[in-house]
């Protein structure tokens, strides 16, 4: 379990996602070649939101930080919401439930105040955390030993400028979660980016110019739902 946690969104959730895709492919193939009744195949595929629930549950279990577990919770909630509407004709209007976001935000404020922390970490060499909710955050990192960050944007935006920064080990990891929000990351020209972000009704675009043999590597992982991430030099 410790190895799984150290990889954040890494191996376990991606393996689950791969298995779900393979299962869908096998079902469609079986229906096309006549091994299964095509109508039965499509009836089974109506349960596709369960895949989001499973993916979210795995993310919660193996997540190494609050951002990972929040991502998993939202994925699972999205799957249950879609499943309830498709299978049981339960109509859940987001316009009635949006104040829950305020409740969650208030709990987050209280928890951070209780620990004596803020929304922005002042020690980027030890890993920083930024949170934007209905707001915008701009940060410029000058640390020569940058290790990584956790960026959460919910209906807001985060701009992170890493051009003055460097890594101590040659590698840094940034976990991103964006829900109807955006994240913009600017990296130095001698950094190469490995983008492993999962986009759901959103996008992740890498415009950086780093060469594959660059001295520093930035690993991006996480989930974007109805939002966007842009990486540039």
C-alpha positions in Angstrom: 0.0 0.0 0.0 2.8 2.4 0.7 4.2 2.1 -2.8 0.7 2.8 -4.2 0.3 5.9 -2.0 3.7 7.2 -3.0 2.6 7.3 -6.6 -0.5 9.4 -6.1 -2.8 8.9 -9.1 -0.2 6.5 -10.5 -0.3 2.8 -10.9 -3.5 1.5 -9.2 -6.0 4.0 -10.6 -4.5 3.9 -14.0 -4.6 0.1 -13.9 -8.3 0.2 -13.0 -9.0 2.6 -15.8 -7.2 0.3 -18.2 -9.2 -2.7 -17.0 -12.5 -0.7 -17.5 -11.5 0.2 -21.0 -10.5 -3.4 -21.8 -13.8 -4.7 -20.4 -15.8 -2.2 -22.6 -13.8 -3.2 -25.6 -14.4 -6.9 -25.0 -18.2 -6.4 -24.5 -18.4 -4.4 -27.7 -16.4 -7.0 -29.6 -18.6 -9.9 -28.3 -21.7 -8.0 -29.4 -20.3 -7.3 -32.9 -19.2 -10.9 -33.6 -22.4 -12.4 -32.2 -21.0 -14.0 -29.1 -23.5 -12.0 -27.0 -26.8 -10.4 -27.8 -26.0 -6.7 -28.8 -29.1 -5.5 -26.9 -27.7 -7.2 -23.8 -24.3 -5.6 -24.3 -25.8 -2.2 -24.4 -27.9 -2.9 -21.4 -24.8 -3.8 -19.5 -23.0 -0.7 -20.8 -25.7 1.5 -19.2 -23.9 0.8 -16.0 -20.7 2.6 -17.2 -20.9 5.3 -14.4 -20.0 2.4 -12.0 -16.5 2.7 -13.5 -16.2 6.3 -12.2 -17.3 5.1 -8.8 -14.7 2.3 -8.7 -12.0 4.7 -10.0 -12.9 7.2 -7.4 -12.9 4.6 -4.6 -9.4 3.4 -5.6 -8.2 7.0 -5.8 -9.5 7.6 -2.2 -7.8 4.5 -0.9 -4.4 5.0 -2.5 -4.3 8.8 -2.4 -1.4 10.2 -0.5 -2.9 13.7 0.2 -6.1 15.5 0.6 -6.2 16.6 -3.1 -6.0 13.0 -4.2 -8.8 11.9 -1.9 -10.9 14.9 -2.9 -10.5 14.0 -6.5 -11.6 10.4 -5.8 -14.6 11.6 -3.9 -15.7 13.9 -6.7 -15.2 11.1 -9.3 -17.3 8.7 -7.2 -20.0 11.3 -6.6 -20.2 12.1 -10.3 -20.5 8.4 -11.1 -23.3 7.9 -8.6 -25.1 11.0 -9.8 -25.1 9.9 -13.5 -26.0 6.4 -12.5 -29.0 7.6 -10.4 -30.3 9.7 -13.3 -29.8 7.0 -15.9 -31.0 3.9 -14.1 -33.5 5.1 -11.6 -34.7 8.4 -13.2 -33.6 10.3 -10.1 -33.3 13.9 -11.0 -30.6 15.7 -9.1 -30.3 19.4 -10.0 -26.9 20.8 -9.3 -28.5 24.3 -8.9 -30.1 23.0 -5.7 -27.0 21.5 -4.2 -24.2 24.0 -5.0 -24.2 25.4 -1.5 -22.5 22.1 -0.4 -19.4 23.5 -2.1 -19.5 26.4 0.4 -19.9 23.9 3.3 -16.9 21.9 2.1 -14.9 25.1 1.6 -15.8 26.2 5.2 -14.6 22.8 6.6 -11.3 23.2 4.7 -10.8 26.7 6.1 -11.4 25.5 9.7 -9.2 22.4 9.3 -6.3 24.5 8.0 -6.8 27.2 10.7 -6.8 24.4 13.4 -3.4 23.2 12.1 -2.1 26.8 11.9 -1.6 26.6 8.2 -2.8 28.7 5.3 -3.9 28.0 1.7 -0.4 28.6 0.3 2.6 26.8 1.6 5.7 29.0 2.3 8.1 26.1 1.9 8.1 25.1 -1.8 11.3 23.2 -1.2 9.2 20.8 1.0 6.2 20.8 -1.3 3.6 23.6 -1.7 -0.1 23.6 -1.7 -2.4 26.1 -3.5 -6.2 26.3 -3.4 -8.4 28.5 -5.5 -12.2 28.6 -5.0 -14.1 31.2 -7.0 -10.9 33.1 -7.1 -7.5 33.4 -8.7 -4.0 32.6 -7.3 -0.6 33.6 -8.7 2.6 32.1 -7.3 6.2 32.5 -8.4 8.6 29.8 -7.1 12.3 30.8 -6.6 13.4 27.7 -4.7 16.5 25.9 -5.9 15.2 22.6 -4.3 11.6 22.5 -5.5 10.1 19.1 -4.9 6.5 19.5 -6.0 3.1 21.0 -5.3 -0.6 20.2 -4.9 -2.8 22.5 -7.0 -6.6 22.6 -6.5 -8.8 24.9 -8.6 -12.6 24.8 -8.1 -14.3 27.3 -10.3 -11.2 29.4 -10.1 -7.7 29.6 -11.5 -4.1 29.1 -10.4 -1.0 30.5 -12.2 2.3 28.9 -11.1 5.6 30.4 -12.4 8.5 28.0 -12.0 11.0 29.8 -14.3 13.2 30.9 -11.4 13.1 27.5 -9.8 15.2 24.4 -9.9 15.0 20.8 -8.5 17.5 19.3 -6.1 17.1 15.8 -7.5 16.3 16.6 -11.1 12.6 15.7 -10.7 9.5 17.4 -9.2 5.9 16.2 -9.0 2.7 18.4 -9.2 -0.7 16.9 -8.4 -3.5 18.8 -10.0 -7.3 18.8 -9.5 -9.4 21.3 -11.4 -13.2 21.3 -11.4 -14.6 23.9 -13.7 -11.4 25.7 -13.2 -8.0 26.3 -14.8 -4.3 25.8 -14.0 -1.4 27.5 -15.9 2.1 26.3 -15.2 5.2 28.0 -16.7 8.4 26.0 -16.6 12.0 26.9 -17.5 13.3 26.0 -20.9 15.6 23.3 -19.5 12.7 21.4 -18.0 10.9 18.5 -19.7 7.3 17.8 -18.8 5.7 14.3 -18.4 1.9 14.9 -18.5 -0.2 12.2 -16.9 -3.3 14.3 -16.2 -6.7 12.6 -16.8 -9.2 15.0 -18.5 -12.9 14.5 -18.2 -14.9 16.9 -20.4 -11.8 19.1 -20.1 -8.3 19.4 -21.5 -4.6 19.4 -20.7 -2.2 21.0 -23.2 1.6 20.9 -23.0 3.3 23.8 -24.9 6.6 23.5 -23.1 9.8 23.4 -25.2 12.0 21.2 -23.0 14.1 18.5 -24.7 13.7 14.8 -23.7 17.2 14.9 -22.2 16.6 18.1 -20.2 18.3 18.4 -16.7 15.0 18.7 -14.9 11.7 16.7 -15.2 8.3 17.9 -14.1 5.7 15.1 -13.6 2.1 16.2 -13.8 -0.7 14.0 -12.6 -4.3 14.4 -11.4 -7.8 15.0 -12.8 -9.4 17.8 -14.7 -13.2 17.9 -14.8 -14.8 20.5 -17.1 -11.6 22.5 -16.8 -8.2 23.0 -18.3 -4.5 22.8 -17.6 -1.9 24.5 -19.7 1.9 24.0 -19.4 4.2 26.4 -21.2 7.8 27.7 -21.3 
